[in-house]
Every structure is written in C-alpha cells, then in structure tokens.
Amino acid sequence: MRMSRQRRPRRLGVVALAGMLVGALALGIAGGGGVAAALRKPEPPAPLEPAVLIEPQAAPALALPATEARMCSVDWAINAPAALNFRGVIVNAETDEVLFEREPHTAVTTASTMKLITAVTAMTVLGPDTRFPTRVVPGDVPGSVVLVGGGDPTLRSGATSYYQDAAGMSDLAAQVQGAGGASIVGTDDSLFSGAAWQPTWDDIDRVDGYIAPISALMVDAGRRNPNDQYSTRTTTSERDAGAALAGALRATLSESVAPMPGAAPIAEVWSPPVSELVGVMLLDSDNVIAETLARLVAIELGVGNDFGAVNAAQQQALAAVGLDVSAFFGADGSGLSPDNQANATLLLEVLDLIQTSPELSGLRELLPQNQLSGTLKDRMFGIPAGAIAAKTGFINAIYALAGWAELPDGTTLRFALFVERDAGSTTPVNLGNRAALDEIVTAVYACGTSLSNN
C-alpha cells in the first residue's frame, strides 16, 4: 500500500535527509525551538507522561578507555532508595569516552524515549518536508462525498485547535461547496488497518488526554476539547472527522457510502511537514503524532499498515543507518506500551546519530530543555536553565531520560538513564522516583568530565 504525500521546498529549520543517510537507506531499506512553536499553542504545564518492567539481565560492560583520574562519584544518588533499579550510560559526546555505565546492554522499557527512534525513522524514511493529505472524493451514491484520511492527526475540526497552524475542515468544506456541495458524507480511513487501540495501552491514558484510537482519519488528534492539550480523547476518531465535515456542509453522515471508483479528489488539504510534526512530538511528547508517524513509516517501507508493522519498520530503518537492533522491540511509536524494549546503548547510538548527522542535528533543538520548555519545563532547577536537552519518558514501571548536558566549560555529555521499579511489582513509580532521576542528572552535571564510574 502506498500513501499520498507531498514534498515541498524547505522553509523551516529542520533540514532534508543527509546524503549519507539517503545512501544508507537506499542500500538497506527496500521499497521504499522555533519549529514546534509554529504548530502548537503556548506551553501548558508539563505533563506527567503516562506503563511494565523488563527483568534485568547480566550483560557485558562497555569498554572504558584509559583517561585522567576521574574521582567524582554519583553513587550516593544512584543508590538512593527512590532511584529504585538504576541503569544507564553517560559518555563525553565530543570524545565518545564512556564516563559512567550501569548495565548499558540490559533491555528496559523505553517509555517515551521511544519517540527519539520514531523521530529519526520519520525524518530518514519520510523526509522532513513531506506532508500528508486529507481529501474529499465523490461518493458512490448521488449527492454524496467521502472524506479520505491520509494520516494527518492534526486536522482541525473547527476554527481553533491546540495545533494552531494545522489544516482546517472549513477549507475542505469550502472546496466541496465550490464543486457543487454534497448532502451525504462518508468516511474512509483504510490507509491504516487493524486495531485502532494498541492492546497493552491503558484506557486511563485516553481519559487523561494522552492518546486516542489511532486512525488515518482524525481531527484534533482525537481531543474532545480541541484547544486543551490534555482533553479527554474520543473513542470514535474516524466518525468524529466525518461528523465535522458533515456539519460544515449541513449534510448527513453515512457509514454506507464508499468512494466512487477512480474518482479524482474534489477537495484536499495538507498536513504540516514531518519536521513540524516531529517537533511537536518531541517537545510535548505527543503520542498521537508519534503513532501516526510510526504507521506512515511502516507504509512507506512496505512492511504493513497496522500496529504489527511498526516494529518491523523501526528495526529496518534503524538497521539501515547502521544501528544494532538486537535488543530492540517496538510495540508502538509513542512508548506507551510496556512491551517496548531497548537498552541504553541503542538510545545512546540514536543520540549520536542525531548529533553527528548534519541533516538530523536539528532534532536536538526540538527537545525539551530543563526549566524552559516542554516536558522538562518544571524540572531540574539545580542545573542552569537550558543546560539539559533530553527526551523524557514515563510509564507505570519506569522513568527515563535520554539526551545531552552542556557543561559550564562547553563540554557536552550524552546520556540515557532509567529508574525502574522492581520486577514483579505493580506499584507505579511516582514523582519521588522522578525527583531521584533528576537528582542523578544534577549530580552528573556537577561532576562533569571528572565523573567516576565507581
């Protein structure tokens, strides 16, 4: 199955694919912060990201190169009771010297650090300038039209939305009226198949406004209140989109109307480019955008269009750019599923790819920054504002953080850190555990390149 999409000249700060990555993809893939602000409203309070524990396994440690004496210990922080079971790795991003590690090859639940993988695969496979259409075509019943989804979850149902610059249903309705109007509206979300709800997700995440059933045809990412980032989400994503167009046309919504075979579109609008979608996904930890991007990557690679295709697509795309995926499993694109697995080493390699590729380096600027933006806006006040740029992660079993720390002397550290509850425990991690993770990062920042591995 192929999806319609449009590429356009670049106009934003995230650049197109690197020649190196394009070459790698051509060999390895068969078949196939200002950016975020353009698409979203001013920052609401940072969310608690909405999750199950992978039992730790013994694994060989990364080699620690000989270096000058490093005597600054963070043992007191990682051994604090609230730090639970700590795993992670920290390197000097300029020299790749491993400064600190604890079980870096042990698979853990990724939580929303999965979005780093979704971001890289979307940018390399789809391209930063690609946009996705929502179209209206004539229906197979006289006087009818069919709204056809192309994978844009940000489409606005009304005049305003959390996604300020997204395409609007009113534009589609005006085009349909200009083509003669319609009295009946049908819907088609067949670009995606299978279940709309990943079976390991918890419905409380829908109620709390983190996720909606995933469809190729959505409005407002399923929000019942389009302007509220954490509005309770719908259970009827496709139907809501059809109802929005039917309302704008003063038409009747029908489930029995199908597209007229071979008919050309009479109306269409386009999503923001992938670079903008990725920006909002990373900064706000937007789960719906993550899920649609992961599905669109799978379609582009020709491996399927349902949840089951997500892992195959992610593995293929990561392997094509030279990453070891032996410890990776992607149950979804957002990280909400407790079945997602990766180790700290893989996430560090993803960060290194972002850092060293000129065409992906803009992703670093889209990450939350401590005290300043996104899901780190209200965290790590013991470190200078903006010194940490990282993707957060939280589900019931784990807190995670993966990104960069800029030290006062200009040195950059790269890290992937996890705080997990005990295997077999059903007690959710809490804000005290998040504070313990932040304390570890603060201690690492204070040690800098003098950080000891003991």
C-alpha positions in Angstrom: 0.0 0.0 0.0 1.3 3.5 -0.9 0.3 6.7 0.7 -0.2 10.0 -1.0 2.2 12.6 0.1 3.8 15.9 -1.0 7.3 17.1 -0.8 7.9 20.8 -0.9 10.9 23.2 -0.8 12.3 23.5 2.8 11.2 26.5 4.8 12.0 25.5 8.3 15.0 24.9 10.5 15.0 21.1 10.3 16.9 20.2 7.1 16.4 17.4 4.5 18.0 14.0 4.5 21.7 13.7 4.6 23.3 12.2 1.6 24.9 9.6 3.8 21.6 8.6 5.3 19.9 8.5 1.9 22.6 6.3 0.7 22.3 4.0 3.7 18.5 3.8 3.2 18.8 3.1 -0.5 21.0 0.1 0.4 19.2 -1.1 3.5 15.5 -0.2 3.0 13.7 -2.0 0.3 10.6 -0.4 -1.3 10.9 2.5 -0.3 12.9 25.9 19.4 11.0 27.5 16.7 9.6 24.7 14.6 7.3 23.3 17.3 6.0 26.7 18.2 4.6 27.1 14.7 2.2 24.3 15.3 1.2 24.5 19.0 -0.1 27.0 21.5 2.0 28.5 24.3 3.2 25.9 26.8 0.7 24.4 29.2 2.0 22.8 32.4 4.3 20.0 31.5 2.5 16.6 31.6 3.3 13.5 33.6 3.8 11.1 30.7 1.7 8.2 31.0 3.2 1.7 31.6 5.8 -2.8 32.8 9.2 -3.8 33.8 11.7 -5.9 31.8 13.6 -8.0 34.2 17.3 -7.0 34.2 19.8 -9.4 32.7 23.5 -9.6 33.1 25.4 -8.0 30.1 29.0 -7.1 29.3 30.0 -3.6 30.2 31.2 -1.1 27.7 35.0 -0.6 27.5 36.2 2.3 29.5 39.2 4.0 27.8 42.2 4.9 29.9 41.9 8.5 30.9 43.0 11.0 33.5 41.8 10.2 37.0 38.1 10.7 37.5 37.2 10.8 41.2 33.7 12.5 41.3 31.2 9.8 42.4 27.4 9.8 41.9 27.0 6.5 43.8 25.1 8.3 46.6 22.5 9.4 44.0 22.1 6.1 42.1 21.9 4.1 45.3 19.2 6.3 46.9 16.1 4.2 47.7 13.9 6.3 45.4 16.3 5.6 42.4 14.9 2.0 42.5 16.8 0.0 39.9 19.1 2.3 38.0 20.5 1.6 34.6 22.2 3.9 32.2 25.3 5.1 30.4 27.0 8.5 30.1 29.7 9.5 27.6 31.7 12.5 26.7 29.9 13.5 23.5 33.0 15.0 22.0 35.4 12.1 22.6 33.0 9.2 23.0 34.8 8.3 26.2 32.5 6.3 28.4 32.4 8.1 31.8 29.8 6.0 33.6 27.7 2.9 33.0 25.4 0.6 34.7 24.0 -2.4 32.7 24.1 -0.5 29.4 23.1 -3.6 27.4 20.2 -4.7 29.5 16.8 -4.2 27.8 14.4 -1.9 29.6 11.0 -0.5 28.8 11.6 2.6 26.8 8.6 4.7 27.8 8.6 7.9 25.7 12.3 7.8 24.8 10.8 5.6 22.0 9.9 8.9 20.4 13.6 9.5 19.6 13.5 6.4 17.5 10.2 7.5 15.9 11.7 10.9 15.1 14.8 9.5 13.5 12.9 6.9 11.4 10.3 9.5 10.3 13.0 12.0 9.2 15.1 9.5 7.4 12.3 7.4 5.8 9.7 10.0 5.1 11.8 13.1 4.9 11.4 16.4 6.8 9.4 18.2 4.1 6.9 15.5 3.4 3.2 16.4 4.1 0.1 14.2 4.2 -3.2 14.9 2.5 -6.8 14.7 3.7 -9.0 14.5 0.6 -12.7 14.5 -0.4 -13.8 12.4 -3.3 -17.2 11.8 -4.9 -19.2 9.0 -3.3 -20.9 6.1 -4.9 -24.3 7.5 -4.0 -25.8 10.5 -5.8 -25.1 13.7 -3.9 -22.5 12.1 -1.7 -18.8 12.7 -1.0 -16.3 10.6 1.0 -13.7 12.1 3.4 -10.4 10.1 2.9 -7.7 10.2 5.6 -4.1 10.4 4.7 -2.6 10.1 8.2 -2.8 13.7 9.4 -4.0 13.7 13.1 -3.7 17.5 13.4 -6.6 18.4 11.1 -8.8 21.0 12.8 -12.5 20.3 13.2 -13.3 24.0 13.8 -11.8 27.4 13.8 -9.3 26.9 16.7 -7.2 24.0 17.9 -4.2 23.2 20.0 -2.5 22.8 16.7 -2.8 26.4 15.6 -1.4 26.2 12.0 -2.9 22.8 11.1 -5.2 22.4 8.1 -8.9 23.0 8.7 -12.1 21.2 7.9 -13.6 24.6 6.9 -11.2 24.7 4.0 -12.2 21.3 2.8 -15.9 22.2 3.1 -15.4 25.4 1.1 -13.8 23.4 -1.7 -16.6 20.9 -1.7 -19.2 23.7 -1.8 -17.3 25.2 -4.7 -17.5 21.8 -6.5 -21.3 21.7 -6.1 -21.7 20.7 -2.5 -23.0 17.4 -1.0 -25.9 16.2 1.0 -24.3 12.9 2.3 -20.8 12.4 3.8 -19.0 9.1 4.1 -15.5 8.3 5.5 -12.5 6.2 4.5 -9.6 5.6 6.9 -8.4 2.5 5.1 -4.8 3.8 4.8 -4.3 2.2 8.3 -5.7 -1.2 9.1 -6.1 -3.5 12.1 -7.0 -2.4 15.6 -7.1 1.4 16.4 -6.1 0.7 20.0 -2.9 -1.0 21.0 -4.0 -3.8 23.3 -1.4 -3.1 26.0 -2.5 0.5 26.4 -4.5 1.5 29.5 -7.8 3.4 28.8 -6.9 5.8 31.6 -4.4 7.3 29.2 -7.3 8.2 26.8 -9.3 9.6 29.7 -6.3 11.6 30.9 -5.7 13.0 27.4 -2.6 11.2 26.3 -3.8 9.0 23.5 -6.8 8.3 21.2 -7.7 5.4 19.0 -5.3 5.7 16.0 -6.9 6.3 12.6 -5.7 7.6 9.3 -8.6 10.0 9.5 -8.7 12.1 12.7 -9.5 15.7 13.8 -7.7 17.5 16.7 -5.8 14.3 17.5 -9.0 13.0 19.0 -9.4 15.7 21.6 -12.9 16.3 22.8 -11.9 19.9 23.5 -9.7 20.8 20.6 -8.0 23.6 22.4 -7.0 21.7 25.6 -3.8 19.7 25.3 -4.9 17.2 27.9 -8.5 17.0 27.0 -10.1 13.5 27.3 -9.8 11.8 23.9 -12.6 10.3 21.8 -13.3 6.7 21.2 -14.6 7.3 17.7 -11.7 9.0 15.8 -12.9 8.3 12.2 -16.5 9.1 12.9 -15.6 12.5 14.5 -13.8 13.6 11.4 -16.8 12.7 9.2 -19.2 14.5 11.5 -17.1 17.6 11.3 -17.3 17.7 7.5 -20.9 16.8 7.5 -21.7 19.6 10.0 -19.8 22.1 7.9 -21.7 21.1 4.8 -25.0 20.7 6.6 -25.1 17.2 5.3 -25.9 13.7 6.7 -23.1 11.4 7.9 -23.5 7.9 6.4 -21.5 4.7 7.1 -22.7 3.1 3.9 -21.2 5.5 1.3 -17.9 4.5 -0.4 -15.6 6.4 -2.7 -16.6 6.3 -6.4 -14.0 4.0 -8.1 -11.4 6.0 -9.9 -12.8 9.4 -9.0 -10.4 12.3 -8.6 -10.5 14.4 -5.4 -12.7 17.5 -5.4 -11.0 18.9 -2.3 -7.8 18.4 -0.4 -5.7 19.9 2.4 -2.2 19.0 3.6 -0.6 18.4 7.0 2.3 20.4 8.4 5.6 18.9 7.2 7.2 16.0 9.0 9.7 18.3 10.6 7.0 20.3 12.4 5.1 17.1 13.4 8.3 15.7 14.9 9.0 18.9 16.7 5.7 18.9 18.5 6.0 15.1 19.2 9.4 15.6 20.9 8.6 18.8 22.8 5.2 17.9 24.1 5.6 14.1 24.0 2.6 14.0 21.6 1.6 10.3 21.5 -1.0 10.5 18.7 1.5 12.2 16.3 4.1 9.6 17.3 1.7 6.7 16.4 0.7 8.1 13.0 4.3 8.8 12.0 5.3 5.3 13.0 2.5 3.9 10.9 3.3 6.1 7.9 7.0 4.9 8.1 5.8 1.3 8.0 3.6 2.0 5.0 6.5 3.8 3.2 8.8 0.8 3.8 6.1 -1.6 2.5 6.0 -3.7 5.7 2.4 -3.2 6.6 -0.1 -0.6 7.9 -1.1 -1.9 11.3 0.4 -1.9 14.8 2.2 -5.2 14.0 4.1 -3.5 11.2 5.6 -0.8 13.5 8.4 -3.0 14.9 9.5 -4.3 11.5 9.6 -0.8 10.1 11.6 0.6 13.0 14.1 -2.3 13.0 14.6 -1.9 9.3 15.0 1.8 9.4 17.4 1.7 12.3 19.5 -1.1 10.8 19.7 0.8 7.5 21.6 3.6 9.3 24.0 1.2 11.0 22.4 0.7 14.4 22.4 -2.6 16.3 18.7 -3.5 16.9 19.3 -6.9 18.6 17.9 -5.6 21.9 15.1 -3.6 20.4 11.4 -4.2 20.1 8.9 -1.5 19.1 5.3 -2.3 20.0 4.2 1.2 19.1 5.6 4.6 18.1 4.9 6.5 21.2 6.4 4.4 24.0 3.1 4.0 25.8 3.2 0.2 25.5 5.0 -1.7 28.3 6.2 -4.1 25.6 8.6 -1.6 24.0 12.2 -2.5 24.7 15.6 -1.0 24.1 18.8 -0.7 26.0 20.8 2.4 27.0 23.4 1.6 24.4 20.9 1.8 21.5 19.4 5.1 22.7 22.9 6.5 23.0 23.6 5.4 19.4 20.4 7.1 18.3 21.6 10.3 20.0 25.0 10.0 18.4 23.3 9.7 15.0 21.4 12.9 15.7 24.5 14.7 16.9 26.8 13.7 14.0 24.4 13.9 11.1 24.0 17.5 9.8 20.6 16.6 8.5 19.3 15.2 11.8 21.1 17.6 14.2 18.1 19.9 14.2 16.3 17.3 16.2 18.4 18.2 19.3 17.0 21.8 19.2 13.4 20.4 19.3 13.9 18.5 22.6 12.6 19.8 25.9 15.0 21.9 28.0 15.1 22.0 31.7 13.3 24.9 33.2 12.4 26.2 29.7 10.2 24.1 27.6 8.1 21.0 27.0 8.1 18.1 29.5 11.2 19.5 31.2 9.9 22.9 31.8 9.4 22.3 35.5 12.3 20.1 36.2 16.0 20.2 37.3 16.2 23.6 38.9 19.6 22.7 40.4 21.1 22.9 36.9 21.4 26.1 34.8 18.3 26.6 32.7 18.6 25.0 29.2 21.7 23.0 30.1 19.8 19.7 29.7 18.1 18.9 26.4 16.5 15.5 26.6 13.5 13.3 25.8 11.6 12.4 28.9 9.9 9.1 29.5 7.3 7.9 32.0 5.0 4.9 32.3 3.9 3.0 35.4 7.1 1.0 35.6 9.8 3.5 34.8 11.1 7.0 34.4 13.6 7.6 31.6 15.7 10.5 30.3 17.9 10.5 27.2 19.7 13.5 25.7 22.5 15.9 26.3 24.0 18.0 29.1 26.0 21.2 28.3 28.7 21.7 31.0 29.9 25.1 32.0 33.3 24.6 30.3 31.5 23.9 27.0 31.9 20.1 27.1 28.8 18.1 26.1 27.8 14.8 27.8 25.4 12.4 26.1 23.3 10.1 28.3 20.5 7.6 28.5 19.2 6.9 32.1 16.5 4.8 33.5 14.9 4.4 37.0 12.8 1.2 37.2 10.6 -0.4 39.8 11.3 -4.0 41.0 10.5 -6.9 38.7 7.0 -8.2 39.5 6.0 -5.0 41.3 2.6 -3.5 40.4 3.2 -0.3 42.3 3.5 2.6 39.9 6.6 4.8 40.0 5.9 8.3 41.4 7.1 11.8 41.5 9.6 10.9 44.2 11.3 8.5 41.7 11.3 11.2 39.0 13.0 13.5 41.5 15.6 10.8 42.2 16.3 10.6 38.4 16.6 14.4 38.3 19.0 14.3 41.3 21.2 11.8 39.4 21.3 14.1 36.4 22.1 17.1 38.7 24.9 15.1 40.3 26.3 14.1 36.9 26.3 17.7 35.8 28.2 18.7 38.9 30.8 16.1 38.3 31.2 16.8 34.6 34.1 15.1 32.9 35.5 14.2 36.4 32.7 11.7 36.8 33.9 8.4 38.2 32.5 5.0 37.1 32.9 3.7 40.7 
